[in-house]
């Protein structure tokens, strides 16, 4: 712990020194003194997080496998694992510390929030970052800055384990009924995958799955991540379709105007997704989605192909 504390102190000193050097460069360039004062008055969120000694994360509590309460009432899920991985990079947490809630919770403060509070909480500095399966849209990007993606969501079909169907191709033309969460584009969303489906809408994802359980529908159109979670936790009850459609991007969000903080988060994410720390992302992905990811190949960076 002493070594870790010295590391934090060194980082804070370095960041402060960098800010001072930047200020000196501004003065040397002949810019107005008030510009320098403004820069010093608004340190990067990265410096604030390191000085504070913990990362404040906005997330939810009702959407497995992303964020939900376990049997002990603690919020867990893939988004929580990603927040822990960011804390690992910030505070040099060890594997043992990441596995011990009493340890990592000293470095990660969870702020439970509704989906419509994600952007307001970020813009009013109640949180440092949104880790809450947030879909990237051009409209939202007018208000927040998104990081690089950490997951690609899509719609898929969830079947009962004994269903004769495997995906959109063999269920099309069979006169089947497919459940989905009620929303303005629900029918169109289902029929993009299964053109002739009869669509039955429900007021919650849970009720759409209950309709599948009871045999009232032949399949449920659902987020790929949710289907993977259900088939991972209940393989004798469900199976996931072999294909998906209508992809969308999940990313973290940070408050606009802080390039230093955005750059750090992007760098850390990239190394979890495709670099030195891939093993940690791989393990979290397998745990929550039941999918073993192949390590990124050496040579040309695959993300630029």
N, C-alpha and C positions, 0 to 999 in steps of 0.2 A: 504494500500500500504506500510506503514511503517513496519508493521509486515512481509509482504512478502519480503521487502528489507532486513530486518534483517535476515530472513531465508536464502536468497542467500549469504549474508556475512558469516553467520555461516558455510554454506556448503563449500564455497571457502576456509575458514580457515581450516576446517576439512580435505579437500582434500590436501591442502598444508602441513598440519601437518602430514598426512599419508605418503606423499612423503618423508618428512624429516625423519620420523621414518624408512621408508624402506631404505633410504640411510644410516642411522646409523647402521641398521642391516647388510647391505652389508659390511660396514667398519669393524664391529665387527667380521664378518665372515672371515676377512682377504683378501677380494678381492681387486683388483687393484683400486686405487682412481679414475682413469679415467672411470671406470664402473659406479661409483656413479655420476660423472659429466655428463655422457651421459644420465643417467636416469633423472637427474634434468633438463637437457637441452631439454628433450622431454616429457613434462607433458601429461597426458592422454587428449584425446579430450574432455572427460567429464569435466575436470577442465577448459579447454579452453572455452567451451560453457558456463559454469556457470560464468566465469570471464567476458566474452563478454556480457552476458545477453541476448543472442538470439541464436536460432538454425538456421543454414543455410541449407536449404533443396533443393535438386535437384529434379525437377519433370517436367512433360510435361504440355501441354495446349490444346491438340486436341483429347483426347480420353475419352469421357464420358462413364461410370460414374466415371472414375478414376481421371481425371484432364481435365478441359475444362473451357472456359470463359463463365461467366454468362452474363445477359443482360447489366450489367454495365462494362463489360470488365475485371472483376476480375476472377482470377483463383480459381475455386472451384472443389469439387469432393471428392471421398472417400479417395484418397491418401492425400489430403489436410486435411481432418478430422483426419486421423491418425497422421499426422505431428503435428496438434494442440494438440492431446492427449499426444504426447511425450512432447510437451512444457508444458502441464499441470503438468506433473510429474516433469519436470525440474525446473519450476518457480512458482509452487503452484498457477496456474491460477484458478479462480473460474468459475462456470457455466456462470455467467454474462459476465466475460471477454472472455470466449470462444465463446459466442454468439455475441460479438461485435468486428467487424473486426478491428476497430481503436485500440482496446485493444490488441487482440492476435497478430496482425501484428507487434507490437513492439517487440514481442518475437520470431516470426517466419519470417525469410527472405526467400522468394521464389525465387529460381534461375530457370528460365524456360530453358529447355534444350531438344535437340533432343535425341532420344533413343540411338544413337551411341555416344553421349557425356556423357552418364551416368558414365561409368567407368573412362574415362580420367579426367573428372571433379573431381571425387572422389580421384583419385590417385595424382592429382596435388593440392589438398587441396582447391579447389574452393568451395567445399560444405562439410558439416559434414556428410551427410547421403543421400542416394538415396531412395526416396519414390515415385516410378514411375512404378508400376505394373511390376516389374522385375522378369522374370521367372528364377528360379534356375536351373542351369546346372552345371555339373562337370567342363566344360571348363571355365565358368565364375568364378567358385569357386577357380580356380588357380590364379585369379587376384584380387578378392575381398573376403571379409568375409560376408556371409549371416547370417541374423538373423533367429530366428524361423519364420515359415510361419505365415502370417496373412490372407491369402485367398487361396483357392484351385480352380483354373480355370479349365474349360473343354470346349469342343465343344458341342453345342446343336443345335436344329433346331428352327428357328423363323418362325412362320406361320402368315398369316392374321387371324384376329379374327374370320372370318366366315369360315375358312378352315375346311374340314371334318377330317383332320388328327390331331393326338395328339402327335405323337412321332415316333421314328424309327421303331417300330414294325408294326404299321398299315400303314405306308407309303411305307414300303418295298414290292416289288412285284407289285407296281401300275404304273410302267413306268413313274415316275415323274422326273422332272428336279429340281436340287438344286443348288443355287448360292453359291459362296464362294469367298473370297478375293484371288486374284491370287498369288500363291507361288509355289515353286517346288514340294511340297507334297500335293497340294490342292486336286487332284483327289483321291489319296490314303486316305487322311484324311476324305473326305466325305464318301467314300465307306467302311471305317471301321465301320461307323454307318449305312449306307444304301447301301448294297452291289450292288444293281442293278441300282443305281441312275445315271442319266445322269447329268454330272457336267458342269456348266456354270461359268466361272471365270470372275472376274471384278477387275479393277485397284484400287478400294477402297471399304471399308466396306459400306460406304454411297451408292455407286452405286449398290452394291449387294442388299441392302435394297430397293432401288428404283425399282430394277427389280421385287422384291416381291410385292411392291405397285402396279405396273402396270400390274401384272398378268403374266409376262413373265416367272416366275418360280413358283414352288409350295411351296418352302421353301428356307430359307437361312441358311446355316451352319455358325455359328457365335459363338463368345465367350459367355459362359453362362452369365457372368456379363453384357455384352452389351444387350443380349436378356432380361434379368431381368430389366435392366434400361428402355428399350424401352416399355416393357409391363407395367411398373410402371407409366411411364409418358404418355403413349398413350394406355390405356387398351381397348379402343373401336376399335383400329386399329390392334393391334398385340396380339398374345399369344405365350408363350414360350413352347417348347416341354417338355414332362413329364420326359425325360431321357437325359443323356449326356454321352460323352465318351472322351477318350484321356485326362486324367487329367494332370495338371501341377501346380507347386507350385509358388506362389508369396511371396517374402520376401523383406525386406529392405536390403541394402548393406552398409557396412562401409569399411573404408580403413584397410588393413591388419596390424596386429602387435600391436593392441591396445586392449588388453583383457578387460581392465577396462571399456572402452566405449561400447564394444560389450556386456559385461555382463549386464551393466545398461540397454541398449536398450532391450535386451532379457527379463530382469526382468520386465520392464515396459509393454512390449507387452504381456507377459504371464498374468499379472494381468488384462489387458484389455480384453484378450481373455477368461480367465477362472477363474478370481479371483475377488478381491474386487471392481475393476472398470469396471466390465463387462457391466454395464448399459450404459456406454458411447459408447462402441463398438456396442452394441446391437442397440442403437438409430441410429448410423451412418449407420449400415448395413440395417436397415429397410428403412431409407430415400433414400438410393441409389439403393438398390436391391429389395425393396418391400417385404422382407422376415423377419418375426419375429422369431428371434432365441430363442430357449429355454435356460434358464439359466443353467449353468453347475451344475450337481447334487452334493450334498454334499457326504462325505464319501471318498471312494477311488478316487484319481485324474483320471478323465476319460481319460486325454491325455496320460496316460501310459498303457491303455488297449491294 
